[in-house]
Amino acid sequence: MDFFFGNMSMWQIIALSFSAILIGINKTGIPGLGLVPVMVLIYAFPENVGLSTGMQLVMLCTADLMAVAYYRRGADWKMVFRLLPCALAGLGVGYVTMEYIQNIHLDKIIGVIILLLSALNYIRRKYWKSDKVPTSIYFTIGVGLAAGFTTMVANAAGPIMALYLLSMRFSKEKYIGTAAWYFMIMNWLKLPVFAIQDRITVEATMACLAMIPFLLIGSVIGIIFLKKASLNLFERIIEVLVILGALKLLLPF
């Protein structure tokens, strides 16, 4: 245990394992789960919020490989390449932001981002029908910048990408396949940046490697859910939990 987890408490190991399962499910079947591991790891490692996002990134990169391996033929590359330039610019903005904020404020920033993204998710689902979502170049630029910034700061670009892919009117398989390739490119580009910022350490990477079985379990669950399950109620419960968690980051209660 010490070889992989060092001085981590049992609670932290459990939180890491639970997050790994959720990340696996998120990558292969339920995009709406993406914000929950952000919250779980922040609470499990409150003394170093930046490190919690780094551990999440290592697991995301591993799960990306699994998702791409399964949905490798489902991507719409035209859409991926259309979004990438602005997303890379958003990564740059996020990097500069991280250079000028202190770790003590990062949880507050993530809390605000999560609340805004949750509101965006609600508006998208409640009021924006698939034939009403804008598809102009300005919409693509805005989505790209926002997705790049939020994924650099908090690994939390899922709701923004959901809005963008909704506008493309994709099938479930093409939706997941396109998202899988896009996030794999973005997440692997982020790895050296996170390492430079000390958000990824050797010890944290060892712990994340021990999570591979849990990532595999989550990936299988996600595939099964995508094929068979109705997820409306489940996603609503997740949204409520995410909002409560974000409020806890922002408010002293």
Long-range contacts (C-beta under 8 A, 24 or more apart in sequence): 3-206, 4-206, 4-207, 4-209, 4-210, 5-206, 5-207, 5-210, 6-203, 6-206, 6-207, 8-207, 11-44, 12-44, 12-45, 13-207, 15-40, 15-41, 15-43, 15-44, 16-41, 16-44, 16-55, 16-207, 16-208, 16-211, 17-211, 17-214, 19-56, 19-59, 19-211, 20-59, 20-208, 20-211, 20-214, 20-215, 20-218, 21-214, 21-215, 21-217, 21-218, 21-221, 22-218, 23-56, 23-59, 23-60, 23-63, 23-215, 23-218, 24-63, 24-66, 24-214, 24-215, 24-216, 24-217, 24-218, 24-219, 24-220, 24-221, 24-222, 25-218, 25-219, 25-221, 25-222, 25-225, 26-63, 26-158, 26-218, 26-222, 27-60, 27-63, 27-64, 27-66, 27-67, 27-180, 27-183, 27-218, 27-219, 27-222, 28-63, 28-66, 28-67, 28-70, 28-71, 28-176, 28-180, 28-218, 28-219, 28-220, 28-222, 28-223, 28-226, 29-176, 29-221, 29-222, 29-223, 29-224, 29-225, 29-226, 30-222, 30-225, 30-226, 30-231, 30-234, 30-235, 31-158, 31-161, 31-162, 31-175, 31-176, 31-179, 32-121, 32-158, 32-162, 32-231, 32-235, 32-238, 32-239, 33-238, 34-155, 34-156, 34-158, 34-159, 35-114, 35-117, 35-118, 35-156, 35-158, 35-159, 35-238, 35-242, 36-238, 36-241, 36-242, 36-245, 38-110, 38-114, 38-154, 38-155, 38-156, 39-114, 39-241, 39-242, 39-245, 39-246, 39-249, 42-107, 42-110, 42-249, 43-245, 46-107, 48-103, 49-103, 49-106, 49-107, 49-110, 50-98, 50-103, 50-106, 50-197, 50-198, 50-199, 51-198, 51-199, 51-200, 51-201, 51-204, 53-106, 53-110, 53-153, 53-154, 53-155, 53-194, 53-199, 54-194, 54-199, 54-200, 54-201, 54-204, 55-200, 55-204, 55-207, 55-208, 56-155, 57-155, 57-187, 57-190, 57-191, 57-194, 57-199, 57-200, 58-191, 58-200, 58-204, 58-205, 58-208, 58-209, 59-208, 59-211, 59-215, 60-155, 60-183, 60-187, 61-184, 61-187, 61-188, 61-191, 62-208, 62-211, 62-212, 62-215, 63-215, 63-218, 63-219, 64-180, 64-183, 64-184, 64-187, 64-188, 65-184, 66-215, 66-216, 66-219, 67-176, 67-180, 67-184, 67-219, 68-180, 68-181, 68-184, 70-219, 70-223, 71-173, 71-176, 71-177, 71-180, 72-177, 73-177, 74-173, 74-174, 74-176, 74-177, 74-178, 74-180, 75-174, 75-177, 75-178, 75-180, 75-181, 75-182, 76-168, 76-170, 76-174, 76-177, 76-178, 77-181, 79-165, 79-168, 79-178, 80-178, 80-181, 80-182, 80-185, 82-140, 83-140, 83-143, 83-144, 83-147, 83-164, 83-182, 84-144, 84-182, 84-185, 85-144, 86-140, 86-141, 86-142, 86-143, 86-144, 86-145, 86-148, 87-144, 87-145, 87-147, 87-148, 87-151, 87-182, 87-186, 88-148, 88-189, 89-144, 89-145, 89-148, 90-144, 90-145, 90-146, 90-147, 90-148, 90-149, 90-150, 90-151, 90-152, 91-148, 91-149, 91-151, 91-152, 91-186, 91-189, 91-190, 91-193, 92-148, 93-145, 93-148, 93-149, 93-152, 94-148, 94-149, 94-150, 94-151, 94-152, 94-153, 95-152, 95-193, 97-149, 97-152, 97-153, 98-152, 98-153, 98-197, 99-197, 106-153, 107-249, 108-249, 108-250, 109-153, 109-154, 110-153, 110-154, 110-156, 110-246, 110-249, 111-246, 111-247, 111-248, 111-249, 111-250, 112-246, 112-250, 113-150, 113-153, 113-154, 113-156, 114-154, 114-156, 114-242, 114-243, 114-245, 114-246, 114-249, 115-243, 115-246, 115-247, 115-250, 117-150, 117-156, 117-158, 117-159, 117-160, 118-159, 118-239, 118-242, 118-243, 118-246, 120-159, 120-160, 120-163, 121-159, 121-162, 121-239, 122-239, 124-159, 124-162, 124-163, 124-166, 128-163, 128-166, 130-166, 130-167, 130-169, 131-169, 133-163, 133-166, 133-167, 134-167, 135-167, 135-168, 139-164, 139-167, 140-164, 147-186, 148-186, 151-183, 151-186, 151-187, 151-190, 152-190, 152-193, 155-187, 157-183, 157-186, 172-226, 173-226, 176-226
